[in-house]
Amino acid sequence: GRGEANNLRRYSLRKTGDYKNAQGFYLKALKLNPKHKGANEYLGELYLEMNDLAKAEERLTVLKGACGDCEEYDDLADEIEDYKQEHGLS
């Protein structure tokens, strides 16, 4: 559907390094639905790419409240764990 196309576009924005644009999309999606699982996961991953661990962990907390142990939560949790290991933080 259209949502998927939008997610794909945001994903490719993120991968091309246009963080500001991608971040704007995710924040807009979260304004409409603060518990949007995909937007929270992608925004968390985006924050990791921007080296903002604290903000990534905030998204993880939101996901925990939104869906508990869902796939998006697990994915972001794994990304955060990898990030911490790479940066000697765990």
Backbone atoms as SQL, in Angstrom:
CREATE TABLE atoms (id INTEGER PRIMARY KEY, chain TEXT, resi INTEGER, resn TEXT, atom TEXT, x REAL, y REAL, z REAL);
INSERT INTO atoms VALUES
  (1, 'A', 1, 'GLY', 'N', 0.805, -1.203, 0.000),
  (2, 'A', 1, 'GLY', 'CA', 0.000, 0.000, 0.000),
  (3, 'A', 1, 'GLY', 'C', 0.845, 1.262, 0.000),
  (4, 'A', 2, 'ARG', 'N', 0.177, 2.378, 0.173),
  (5, 'A', 2, 'ARG', 'CA', 0.891, 3.669, 0.150),
  (6, 'A', 2, 'ARG', 'C', 1.842, 3.808, 1.325),
  (7, 'A', 3, 'GLY', 'N', 1.410, 3.285, 2.463),
  (8, 'A', 3, 'GLY', 'CA', 2.264, 3.346, 3.651),
  (9, 'A', 3, 'GLY', 'C', 3.608, 2.696, 3.415),
  (10, 'A', 4, 'GLU', 'N', 3.564, 1.527, 2.760),
  (11, 'A', 4, 'GLU', 'CA', 4.810, 0.814, 2.470),
  (12, 'A', 4, 'GLU', 'C', 5.709, 1.621, 1.545),
  (13, 'A', 5, 'ALA', 'N', 5.119, 2.225, 0.529),
  (14, 'A', 5, 'ALA', 'CA', 5.903, 3.035, -0.413),
  (15, 'A', 5, 'ALA', 'C', 6.569, 4.194, 0.331),
  (16, 'A', 6, 'ASN', 'N', 5.803, 4.819, 1.223),
  (17, 'A', 6, 'ASN', 'CA', 6.355, 5.907, 2.021),
  (18, 'A', 6, 'ASN', 'C', 7.497, 5.422, 2.899),
  (19, 'A', 7, 'ASN', 'N', 7.301, 4.266, 3.530),
  (20, 'A', 7, 'ASN', 'CA', 8.356, 3.717, 4.377),
  (21, 'A', 7, 'ASN', 'C', 9.610, 3.435, 3.571),
  (22, 'A', 8, 'LEU', 'N', 9.403, 2.906, 2.354),
  (23, 'A', 8, 'LEU', 'CA', 10.525, 2.595, 1.488),
  (24, 'A', 8, 'LEU', 'C', 11.281, 3.867, 1.126),
  (25, 'A', 9, 'ARG', 'N', 10.527, 4.919, 0.823),
  (26, 'A', 9, 'ARG', 'CA', 11.155, 6.184, 0.463),
  (27, 'A', 9, 'ARG', 'C', 11.953, 6.735, 1.651),
  (28, 'A', 10, 'ARG', 'N', 11.371, 6.644, 2.816),
  (29, 'A', 10, 'ARG', 'CA', 12.076, 7.124, 4.008),
  (30, 'A', 10, 'ARG', 'C', 13.334, 6.294, 4.256),
  (31, 'A', 11, 'TYR', 'N', 13.195, 4.980, 4.061),
  (32, 'A', 11, 'TYR', 'CA', 14.330, 4.092, 4.269),
  (33, 'A', 11, 'TYR', 'C', 15.469, 4.465, 3.327),
  (34, 'A', 12, 'SER', 'N', 15.134, 4.711, 2.041),
  (35, 'A', 12, 'SER', 'CA', 16.180, 5.046, 1.085),
  (36, 'A', 12, 'SER', 'C', 16.776, 6.418, 1.388),
  (37, 'A', 13, 'LEU', 'N', 15.960, 7.340, 1.885),
  (38, 'A', 13, 'LEU', 'CA', 16.478, 8.647, 2.308),
  (39, 'A', 13, 'LEU', 'C', 17.531, 8.452, 3.390),
  (40, 'A', 14, 'ARG', 'N', 17.191, 7.574, 4.330),
  (41, 'A', 14, 'ARG', 'CA', 18.094, 7.329, 5.444),
  (42, 'A', 14, 'ARG', 'C', 19.403, 6.734, 4.935),
  (43, 'A', 15, 'LYS', 'N', 19.289, 5.816, 3.994),
  (44, 'A', 15, 'LYS', 'CA', 20.476, 5.145, 3.487),
  (45, 'A', 15, 'LYS', 'C', 21.325, 6.059, 2.603),
  (46, 'A', 16, 'THR', 'N', 20.743, 7.106, 2.042),
  (47, 'A', 16, 'THR', 'CA', 21.545, 8.016, 1.232),
  (48, 'A', 16, 'THR', 'C', 22.126, 9.141, 2.085),
  (49, 'A', 17, 'GLY', 'N', 21.860, 9.102, 3.375),
  (50, 'A', 17, 'GLY', 'CA', 22.477, 10.054, 4.285),
  (51, 'A', 17, 'GLY', 'C', 21.728, 11.362, 4.432),
  (52, 'A', 18, 'ASP', 'N', 20.515, 11.443, 3.896),
  (53, 'A', 18, 'ASP', 'CA', 19.743, 12.669, 4.055),
  (54, 'A', 18, 'ASP', 'C', 18.972, 12.596, 5.374),
  (55, 'A', 19, 'TYR', 'N', 19.718, 12.680, 6.458),
  (56, 'A', 19, 'TYR', 'CA', 19.143, 12.459, 7.779),
  (57, 'A', 19, 'TYR', 'C', 18.040, 13.444, 8.127),
  (58, 'A', 20, 'LYS', 'N', 18.291, 14.706, 7.813),
  (59, 'A', 20, 'LYS', 'CA', 17.339, 15.743, 8.216),
  (60, 'A', 20, 'LYS', 'C', 15.964, 15.492, 7.590),
  (61, 'A', 21, 'ASN', 'N', 15.978, 15.160, 6.295),
  (62, 'A', 21, 'ASN', 'CA', 14.750, 14.869, 5.594),
  (63, 'A', 21, 'ASN', 'C', 14.051, 13.633, 6.152),
  (64, 'A', 22, 'ALA', 'N', 14.811, 12.572, 6.341),
  (65, 'A', 22, 'ALA', 'CA', 14.259, 11.322, 6.863),
  (66, 'A', 22, 'ALA', 'C', 13.690, 11.554, 8.260),
  (67, 'A', 23, 'GLN', 'N', 14.428, 12.281, 9.080),
  (68, 'A', 23, 'GLN', 'CA', 13.987, 12.554, 10.442),
  (69, 'A', 23, 'GLN', 'C', 12.654, 13.305, 10.436),
  (70, 'A', 24, 'GLY', 'N', 12.538, 14.268, 9.539),
  (71, 'A', 24, 'GLY', 'CA', 11.295, 15.026, 9.415),
  (72, 'A', 24, 'GLY', 'C', 10.114, 14.128, 9.084),
  (73, 'A', 25, 'PHE', 'N', 10.321, 13.186, 8.171),
  (74, 'A', 25, 'PHE', 'CA', 9.262, 12.236, 7.803),
  (75, 'A', 25, 'PHE', 'C', 8.835, 11.411, 9.010),
  (76, 'A', 26, 'TYR', 'N', 9.813, 10.868, 9.724),
  (77, 'A', 26, 'TYR', 'CA', 9.489, 10.001, 10.865),
  (78, 'A', 26, 'TYR', 'C', 8.757, 10.788, 11.941),
  (79, 'A', 27, 'LEU', 'N', 9.234, 12.001, 12.223),
  (80, 'A', 27, 'LEU', 'CA', 8.608, 12.814, 13.269),
  (81, 'A', 27, 'LEU', 'C', 7.174, 13.164, 12.889),
  (82, 'A', 28, 'LYS', 'N', 6.954, 13.402, 11.587),
  (83, 'A', 28, 'LYS', 'CA', 5.604, 13.699, 11.114),
  (84, 'A', 28, 'LYS', 'C', 4.701, 12.474, 11.305),
  (85, 'A', 29, 'ALA', 'N', 5.234, 11.304, 10.970),
  (86, 'A', 29, 'ALA', 'CA', 4.473, 10.055, 11.145),
  (87, 'A', 29, 'ALA', 'C', 4.130, 9.850, 12.621),
  (88, 'A', 30, 'LEU', 'N', 5.063, 10.185, 13.502),
  (89, 'A', 30, 'LEU', 'CA', 4.835, 9.975, 14.936),
  (90, 'A', 30, 'LEU', 'C', 3.853, 10.989, 15.515),
  (91, 'A', 31, 'LYS', 'N', 3.774, 12.155, 14.876),
  (92, 'A', 31, 'LYS', 'CA', 2.782, 13.133, 15.312),
  (93, 'A', 31, 'LYS', 'C', 1.382, 12.582, 15.074),
  (94, 'A', 32, 'LEU', 'N', 1.213, 11.928, 13.917),
  (95, 'A', 32, 'LEU', 'CA', -0.074, 11.328, 13.574),
  (96, 'A', 32, 'LEU', 'C', -0.357, 10.108, 14.447),
  (97, 'A', 33, 'ASN', 'N', 0.683, 9.336, 14.723),
  (98, 'A', 33, 'ASN', 'CA', 0.516, 8.129, 15.520),
  (99, 'A', 33, 'ASN', 'C', 1.797, 7.893, 16.321),
  (100, 'A', 34, 'PRO', 'N', 1.843, 8.400, 17.579),
  (101, 'A', 34, 'PRO', 'CA', 3.062, 8.319, 18.388),
  (102, 'A', 34, 'PRO', 'C', 3.560, 6.885, 18.601),
  (103, 'A', 35, 'LYS', 'N', 2.649, 5.914, 18.457),
  (104, 'A', 35, 'LYS', 'CA', 3.063, 4.537, 18.703),
  (105, 'A', 35, 'LYS', 'C', 3.328, 3.753, 17.419),
  (106, 'A', 36, 'HIS', 'N', 3.468, 4.471, 16.305),
  (107, 'A', 36, 'HIS', 'CA', 3.746, 3.808, 15.025),
  (108, 'A', 36, 'HIS', 'C', 5.031, 2.997, 15.150),
  (109, 'A', 37, 'LYS', 'N', 4.902, 1.684, 15.015),
  (110, 'A', 37, 'LYS', 'CA', 6.047, 0.810, 15.287),
  (111, 'A', 37, 'LYS', 'C', 7.196, 1.044, 14.310),
  (112, 'A', 38, 'GLY', 'N', 6.868, 1.074, 13.007),
  (113, 'A', 38, 'GLY', 'CA', 7.921, 1.251, 12.009),
  (114, 'A', 38, 'GLY', 'C', 8.645, 2.575, 12.153),
  (115, 'A', 39, 'ALA', 'N', 7.883, 3.635, 12.340),
  (116, 'A', 39, 'ALA', 'CA', 8.498, 4.967, 12.452),
  (117, 'A', 39, 'ALA', 'C', 9.393, 5.047, 13.679),
  (118, 'A', 40, 'ASN', 'N', 8.958, 4.467, 14.787),
  (119, 'A', 40, 'ASN', 'CA', 9.791, 4.471, 15.993),
  (120, 'A', 40, 'ASN', 'C', 11.078, 3.674, 15.789),
  (121, 'A', 41, 'GLU', 'N', 10.937, 2.518, 15.143),
  (122, 'A', 41, 'GLU', 'CA', 12.128, 1.693, 14.891),
  (123, 'A', 41, 'GLU', 'C', 13.105, 2.422, 13.983),
  (124, 'A', 42, 'TYR', 'N', 12.595, 2.947, 12.848),
  (125, 'A', 42, 'TYR', 'CA', 13.487, 3.601, 11.886),
  (126, 'A', 42, 'TYR', 'C', 14.106, 4.869, 12.470),
  (127, 'A', 43, 'LEU', 'N', 13.325, 5.605, 13.239),
  (128, 'A', 43, 'LEU', 'CA', 13.852, 6.829, 13.845),
  (129, 'A', 43, 'LEU', 'C', 14.966, 6.463, 14.832),
  (130, 'A', 44, 'GLY', 'N', 14.730, 5.405, 15.594),
  (131, 'A', 44, 'GLY', 'CA', 15.773, 4.935, 16.517),
  (132, 'A', 44, 'GLY', 'C', 17.051, 4.581, 15.781),
  (133, 'A', 45, 'GLU', 'N', 16.913, 3.869, 14.657),
  (134, 'A', 45, 'GLU', 'CA', 18.085, 3.489, 13.870),
  (135, 'A', 45, 'GLU', 'C', 18.758, 4.719, 13.269),
  (136, 'A', 46, 'LEU', 'N', 17.934, 5.671, 12.859),
  (137, 'A', 46, 'LEU', 'CA', 18.468, 6.917, 12.313),
  (138, 'A', 46, 'LEU', 'C', 19.302, 7.639, 13.378),
  (139, 'A', 47, 'TYR', 'N', 18.777, 7.693, 14.605),
  (140, 'A', 47, 'TYR', 'CA', 19.529, 8.346, 15.688),
  (141, 'A', 47, 'TYR', 'C', 20.868, 7.647, 15.922),
  (142, 'A', 48, 'LEU', 'N', 20.887, 6.316, 15.806),
  (143, 'A', 48, 'LEU', 'CA', 22.159, 5.602, 15.971),
  (144, 'A', 48, 'LEU', 'C', 23.137, 6.026, 14.881),
  (145, 'A', 49, 'GLU', 'N', 22.641, 6.146, 13.650),
  (146, 'A', 49, 'GLU', 'CA', 23.505, 6.572, 12.553),
  (147, 'A', 49, 'GLU', 'C', 24.017, 7.988, 12.781),
  (148, 'A', 50, 'MET', 'N', 23.244, 8.772, 13.527),
  (149, 'A', 50, 'MET', 'CA', 23.650, 10.144, 13.845),
  (150, 'A', 50, 'MET', 'C', 24.426, 10.194, 15.169),
  (151, 'A', 51, 'ASN', 'N', 24.749, 9.015, 15.690),
  (152, 'A', 51, 'ASN', 'CA', 25.483, 8.882, 16.954),
  (153, 'A', 51, 'ASN', 'C', 24.768, 9.518, 18.137),
  (154, 'A', 52, 'ASP', 'N', 23.453, 9.376, 18.165),
  (155, 'A', 52, 'ASP', 'CA', 22.663, 9.889, 19.277),
  (156, 'A', 52, 'ASP', 'C', 21.996, 8.710, 19.996),
  (157, 'A', 53, 'LEU', 'N', 22.785, 8.045, 20.825),
  (158, 'A', 53, 'LEU', 'CA', 22.331, 6.836, 21.510),
  (159, 'A', 53, 'LEU', 'C', 21.156, 7.114, 22.436),
  (160, 'A', 54, 'ALA', 'N', 21.206, 8.241, 23.155),
  (161, 'A', 54, 'ALA', 'CA', 20.143, 8.561, 24.118),
  (162, 'A', 54, 'ALA', 'C', 18.783, 8.638, 23.429),
  (163, 'A', 55, 'LYS', 'N', 18.744, 9.297, 22.269),
  (164, 'A', 55, 'LYS', 'CA', 17.474, 9.424, 21.548),
  (165, 'A', 55, 'LYS', 'C', 17.018, 8.080, 20.981),
  (166, 'A', 56, 'ALA', 'N', 17.965, 7.269, 20.551),
  (167, 'A', 56, 'ALA', 'CA', 17.624, 5.928, 20.049),
  (168, 'A', 56, 'ALA', 'C', 16.983, 5.122, 21.177),
  (169, 'A', 57, 'GLU', 'N', 17.538, 5.233, 22.371),
  (170, 'A', 57, 'GLU', 'CA', 17.004, 4.479, 23.510),
  (171, 'A', 57, 'GLU', 'C', 15.623, 4.985, 23.914),
  (172, 'A', 58, 'GLU', 'N', 15.370, 6.280, 23.709),
  (173, 'A', 58, 'GLU', 'CA', 14.017, 6.817, 23.956),
  (174, 'A', 58, 'GLU', 'C', 13.004, 6.133, 23.040),
  (175, 'A', 59, 'ARG', 'N', 13.367, 5.957, 21.759),
  (176, 'A', 59, 'ARG', 'CA', 12.469, 5.291, 20.801),
  (177, 'A', 59, 'ARG', 'C', 12.220, 3.849, 21.228),
  (178, 'A', 60, 'LEU', 'N', 13.263, 3.198, 21.765),
  (179, 'A', 60, 'LEU', 'CA', 13.128, 1.815, 22.224),
  (180, 'A', 60, 'LEU', 'C', 12.124, 1.742, 23.369),
  (181, 'A', 61, 'THR', 'N', 12.186, 2.712, 24.269),
  (182, 'A', 61, 'THR', 'CA', 11.249, 2.771, 25.390),
  (183, 'A', 61, 'THR', 'C', 9.815, 2.943, 24.893),
  (184, 'A', 62, 'VAL', 'N', 9.646, 3.813, 23.888),
  (185, 'A', 62, 'VAL', 'CA', 8.313, 4.014, 23.308),
  (186, 'A', 62, 'VAL', 'C', 7.804, 2.710, 22.699),
  (187, 'A', 63, 'LEU', 'N', 8.688, 2.016, 21.973),
  (188, 'A', 63, 'LEU', 'CA', 8.292, 0.744, 21.353),
  (189, 'A', 63, 'LEU', 'C', 7.908, -0.280, 22.405),
  (190, 'A', 64, 'LYS', 'N', 8.634, -0.310, 23.505),
  (191, 'A', 64, 'LYS', 'CA', 8.316, -1.268, 24.571),
  (192, 'A', 64, 'LYS', 'C', 6.894, -1.005, 25.072),
  (193, 'A', 65, 'GLY', 'N', 6.557, 0.275, 25.228),
  (194, 'A', 65, 'GLY', 'CA', 5.212, 0.629, 25.664),
  (195, 'A', 65, 'GLY', 'C', 4.161, 0.377, 24.592),
  (196, 'A', 66, 'ALA', 'N', 4.558, 0.535, 23.328),
  (197, 'A', 66, 'ALA', 'CA', 3.604, 0.409, 22.227),
  (198, 'A', 66, 'ALA', 'C', 3.279, -1.037, 21.904),
  (199, 'A', 67, 'CYS', 'N', 4.300, -1.884, 21.953),
  (200, 'A', 67, 'CYS', 'CA', 4.047, -3.251, 21.473),
  (201, 'A', 67, 'CYS', 'C', 4.799, -4.320, 22.240),
  (202, 'A', 68, 'GLY', 'N', 5.428, -3.950, 23.355),
  (203, 'A', 68, 'GLY', 'CA', 6.105, -4.964, 24.157),
  (204, 'A', 68, 'GLY', 'C', 7.272, -5.585, 23.420),
  (205, 'A', 69, 'ASP', 'N', 7.150, -6.871, 23.128),
  (206, 'A', 69, 'ASP', 'CA', 8.261, -7.596, 22.521),
  (207, 'A', 69, 'ASP', 'C', 8.065, -7.842, 21.037),
  (208, 'A', 70, 'CYS', 'N', 7.590, -6.821, 20.322),
  (209, 'A', 70, 'CYS', 'CA', 7.320, -7.000, 18.896),
  (210, 'A', 70, 'CYS', 'C', 8.624, -7.002, 18.100),
  (211, 'A', 71, 'GLU', 'N', 8.499, -7.340, 16.826),
  (212, 'A', 71, 'GLU', 'CA', 9.654, -7.435, 15.943),
  (213, 'A', 71, 'GLU', 'C', 10.417, -6.109, 15.869),
  (214, 'A', 72, 'GLU', 'N', 9.673, -4.994, 15.796),
  (215, 'A', 72, 'GLU', 'CA', 10.319, -3.678, 15.702),
  (216, 'A', 72, 'GLU', 'C', 11.148, -3.386, 16.952),
  (217, 'A', 73, 'TYR', 'N', 10.581, -3.757, 18.115),
  (218, 'A', 73, 'TYR', 'CA', 11.315, -3.570, 19.371),
  (219, 'A', 73, 'TYR', 'C', 12.598, -4.400, 19.356),
  (220, 'A', 74, 'ASP', 'N', 12.459, -5.679, 18.985),
  (221, 'A', 74, 'ASP', 'CA', 13.623, -6.576, 18.962),
  (222, 'A', 74, 'ASP', 'C', 14.691, -6.075, 18.002),
  (223, 'A', 75, 'ASP', 'N', 14.255, -5.615, 16.817),
  (224, 'A', 75, 'ASP', 'CA', 15.209, -5.133, 15.814),
  (225, 'A', 75, 'ASP', 'C', 15.993, -3.933, 16.334),
  (226, 'A', 76, 'LEU', 'N', 15.271, -2.980, 16.915),
  (227, 'A', 76, 'LEU', 'CA', 15.944, -1.778, 17.413),
  (228, 'A', 76, 'LEU', 'C', 16.840, -2.119, 18.601),
  (229, 'A', 77, 'ALA', 'N', 16.357, -3.008, 19.468),
  (230, 'A', 77, 'ALA', 'CA', 17.167, -3.430, 20.617),
  (231, 'A', 77, 'ALA', 'C', 18.486, -4.047, 20.131),
  (232, 'A', 78, 'ASP', 'N', 18.409, -4.879, 19.081),
  (233, 'A', 78, 'ASP', 'CA', 19.620, -5.492, 18.509),
  (234, 'A', 78, 'ASP', 'C', 20.554, -4.436, 17.946),
  (235, 'A', 79, 'GLU', 'N', 19.980, -3.474, 17.221),
  (236, 'A', 79, 'GLU', 'CA', 20.793, -2.402, 16.624),
  (237, 'A', 79, 'GLU', 'C', 21.515, -1.611, 17.718),
  (238, 'A', 80, 'ILE', 'N', 20.797, -1.317, 18.797),
  (239, 'A', 80, 'ILE', 'CA', 21.384, -0.553, 19.909),
  (240, 'A', 80, 'ILE', 'C', 22.503, -1.361, 20.561),
  (241, 'A', 81, 'GLU', 'N', 22.279, -2.657, 20.730),
  (242, 'A', 81, 'GLU', 'CA', 23.292, -3.536, 21.317),
  (243, 'A', 81, 'GLU', 'C', 24.546, -3.553, 20.440),
  (244, 'A', 82, 'ASP', 'N', 24.358, -3.682, 19.129),
  (245, 'A', 82, 'ASP', 'CA', 25.490, -3.675, 18.190),
  (246, 'A', 82, 'ASP', 'C', 26.244, -2.350, 18.269),
  (247, 'A', 83, 'TYR', 'N', 25.479, -1.264, 18.307),
  (248, 'A', 83, 'TYR', 'CA', 26.067, 0.078, 18.383),
  (249, 'A', 83, 'TYR', 'C', 26.938, 0.195, 19.633),
  (250, 'A', 84, 'LYS', 'N', 26.399, -0.266, 20.759),
  (251, 'A', 84, 'LYS', 'CA', 27.142, -0.167, 22.022),
  (252, 'A', 84, 'LYS', 'C', 28.429, -0.989, 21.961),
  (253, 'A', 85, 'GLN', 'N', 28.339, -2.164, 21.354),
  (254, 'A', 85, 'GLN', 'CA', 29.549, -3.009, 21.243),
  (255, 'A', 85, 'GLN', 'C', 30.580, -2.343, 20.341),
  (256, 'A', 86, 'GLU', 'N', 30.124, -1.828, 19.216),
  (257, 'A', 86, 'GLU', 'CA', 31.038, -1.162, 18.277),
  (258, 'A', 86, 'GLU', 'C', 31.744, 0.026, 18.921),
  (259, 'A', 87, 'HIS', 'N', 31.034, 0.711, 19.825),
  (260, 'A', 87, 'HIS', 'CA', 31.591, 1.917, 20.445),
  (261, 'A', 87, 'HIS', 'C', 32.099, 1.674, 21.860),
  (262, 'A', 88, 'GLY', 'N', 32.238, 0.390, 22.206),
  (263, 'A', 88, 'GLY', 'CA', 32.778, 0.024, 23.506),
  (264, 'A', 88, 'GLY', 'C', 31.944, 0.520, 24.691),
  (265, 'A', 89, 'LEU', 'N', 30.613, 0.494, 24.534),
  (266, 'A', 89, 'LEU', 'CA', 29.736, 1.039, 25.572),
  (267, 'A', 89, 'LEU', 'C', 28.991, -0.038, 26.362),
  (268, 'A', 90, 'SER', 'N', 29.137, -1.316, 25.950),
  (269, 'A', 90, 'SER', 'CA', 28.352, -2.313, 26.679),
  (270, 'A', 90, 'SER', 'C', 29.213, -3.113, 27.626);
